[in-house]
Amino acid sequence: MKAVVYTKYGSPDVLQFKEVEKPVPKANEILIKIIATSVNRTDCGFRNPEYFIVRLVGGLFKPKRKILGSELAGEVEAIGKNVKTFKPGDSVFGLSTLNFGAHAEYICIPEEKSITTKPTNIPHHEAAAVCDGGFLALTNIKKINFTHKPNILINGASGSIGSASVQFAKYFGATVTAVCRTKDFELLKSLGADEVIDYTKEDFTENGQHYDVVIDAVGKSSFFCCRNILKPKGIYFSTELGYLSQNIFLALLTPLFGGKKVLFPIPKDTKEDIVFIKELMEKGKYKAVIDRVYQFEQIIEATRYVETGQKVGNVVITVNMN
Ligand SMILES: NC(=O)c1ccc[n+]([C@@H]2O[C@H](COP(=O)([O-])OP(=O)(O)OC[C@H]3O[C@@H](n4cnc5c(N)ncnc54)[C@H](OP(=O)(O)O)[C@@H]3O)[C@@H](O)[C@H]2O)c1
């Protein structure tokens, strides 16, 4: 089968198209013919690690896993002998986070992992764009108490994690302020944002508003910048470690004092997350935000675009379209 392989860390130039062996499902695995995948910031982070912790997980000097791609939609082609919940021909979507492998024509995934049947009303290229940003957003959203309709500010709301965070926060009943550029105001309002702020025109830390929660979905601010806009027991989340990995230390220390705090939950995807996303999509309460769709052969160009940090939502790659 055709796959995009990398054997060393570096720029998008390290990605190469190669013929590799088609995987064979183990007893508990399903073999999926991939119809669509995405290029996301997780792929980029594991191709050219910025943080040492990524090398600890992905390989100290060179990548342990040679094929990137952490989300996908496709069709089950074969199943292992113990598989009970899928059958050949099922349309499925989901994640392959730690093993990656979705930048290829086929992938094997254990049936108990983050994969489920695709909603019939959602095309494959949309289903391939909802899980990575979705589960990363849920990692933070699940830590918020929505009982009293919190006021939540989401910075980087136009990104993959940001646009998912807006939709989940709104679904659970929050009042949402989305920080993005004016060009994306209509999109963010259509996803449920009550207020929108253009970060190039207004400093959201200086406008006198106060929030129960600030989610910095692009990691461009800091707890110290946002402390003054948090209510007395307000919570700050970031998707980045921050300067000198401060968010890790702040997440250990600030909860001890009972006031404003940083939470930095470690992302871990589950099948429940994917099933939850599926149910919201079926209800029309969660949708894919897609910036560009590239063909498989254009994946290096797609990667370069993702690395500009300017995509709106997600970048999809179509693989086996016949
Ligand atoms: N914690 C984890 O495990 C994990 C996993 C994956 C990714 N990440 C990190 O999470 C972050 C977000 O990932 P993502 O895929 O959601 O990002 P993304 O989709 O690449 O985000 C891009 C969006 O962010 C907006 N943006 C850029 N600078 C901004 C600023 N200063 N203020 C407000 N918005 C800004 C851009 O809008 P404009 O072009 O209009 O500026 C663009 O629409 C990245 O930093 C990534 O490294 C963390």
The ligand as a Gaussian input file, in Angstrom:
#p B3LYP/6-31G(d) Opt

LIG

0 1
 N       -1.929000      19.705000      24.367000
 C       -1.784000      18.863000      23.323000
 O       -1.659000      17.658000      23.463000
 C       -1.795000      19.427000      21.947000
 C       -2.039000      18.617000      20.851000
 C       -2.100000      19.189000      19.585000
 C       -1.881000      20.544000      19.455000
 N       -1.571000      21.289000      20.547000
 C       -1.333000      22.721000      20.440000
 O       -2.578000      23.347000      20.513000
 C       -2.540000      24.545000      19.775000
 C       -3.747000      24.642000      18.916000
 O       -3.807000      23.590000      17.976000
 P       -4.869000      23.717000      16.808000
 O       -4.643000      22.580000      15.888000
 O       -6.214000      23.951000      17.365000
 O       -4.331000      25.055000      16.147000
 P       -4.599000      25.621000      14.744000
 O       -5.839000      25.036000      14.186000
 O       -3.346000      25.544000      13.953000
 O       -4.879000      27.147000      15.143000
 C       -4.788000      28.079000      14.176000
 C       -5.764000      29.203000      14.481000
 O       -5.285000      29.948000      15.602000
 C       -5.493000      31.319000      15.324000
 N       -4.486000      32.144000      15.994000
 C       -3.174000      32.227000      15.717000
 N       -2.588000      33.107000      16.543000
 C       -3.551000      33.592000      17.354000
 C       -3.565000      34.533000      18.427000
 N       -2.450000      35.147000      18.830000
 N       -4.722000      34.758000      19.046000
 C       -5.857000      34.148000      18.655000
 N       -5.913000      33.257000      17.637000
 C       -4.773000      32.971000      17.002000
 C       -5.331000      31.426000      13.815000
 O       -6.087000      32.512000      13.398000
 P       -5.408000      33.670000      12.497000
 O       -4.755000      32.995000      11.347000
 O       -6.573000      34.505000      12.105000
 O       -4.460000      34.368000      13.391000
 C       -5.862000      30.091000      13.291000
 O       -7.212000      30.160000      12.863000
 C       -1.230000      24.544000      19.000000
 O       -0.364000      25.439000      19.666000
 C       -0.731000      23.137000      19.115000
 O        0.673000      23.058000      19.142000
 C       -1.569000      20.776000      21.776000

